[in-house]
C-alpha cells in the first residue's frame, strides 16, 4: 500500500506501454506523449498490453522511483478512458484498488457529508460578564 500526500496527482496512461521501457523511456513518454513534467513528484502509471503488469514512475528527492507489479493470474481492472485521451487522473484510493485488482468502476462511493448553511456556525457567541 502506498501512502501519498494529497498534493500528489496520479495519472494513468491510456495506451499500453512496452514493459521493456525503463526509467528513461517512461520519462520520455511522460514528457512527450502525456505532456507532463516527470520531475513534478506526481505518479505516472503505465499498463502493459495484456494488462497484467503495471509500472509507476515518480520523482522523489533527487532521483526517480520505479514501482513494478506483475500479476501471476488475471488482469488489472482499468478505468474507462475515452478515445483520444492520453491520460486519466485518478486518486490514491483508486490506485490502491487498481493494484489490488478491484474494479473500482463498479464500486459506489458514499456521498461525502458537508454541513449545510444551517449547520454551520455563523459566529462565536461570547458570554457577557454579569452586570455588563
Secondary structure, 3 states (H helix, E strand, C coil): CCCCCCCCCEEEECCCCCCCCCHHHHHHHHHHCCCCCCCCCCEEEEECCCCCEEEEEEEECCEEEEEEEECCCCCCCCCCCCCCCCEEEECHHHHHHHHHCCCHHHCCCCCCCCCCCCCCCCCCCCCCCCCC
